[in-house]
Amino acid sequence: MLATQSLPATLPVSTSTRLATAVFAGAFGAMLLYFAAFAHADILHNGTHDTRHAIVAPCH
């Protein structure tokens, strides 16, 4: 006979963990915006163009 164990619907997450996650996500987003703002237009275009080719999505 197999023993089954049920998990709670949501696992408790501490406030400090939520805060750390929010700070990390905000900092990461700010870095992405900063680097995109100062990148040359050709670099951004070529990067998105190559990404579209890599995921086999139509781009033309």
Secondary structure, DSSP 8 states (H G I E B T S, - for coil): --------SS----HHHHHHHHHHHHHHHHHHHHHHHHS-HHHHHHHHHHHHHHTT----
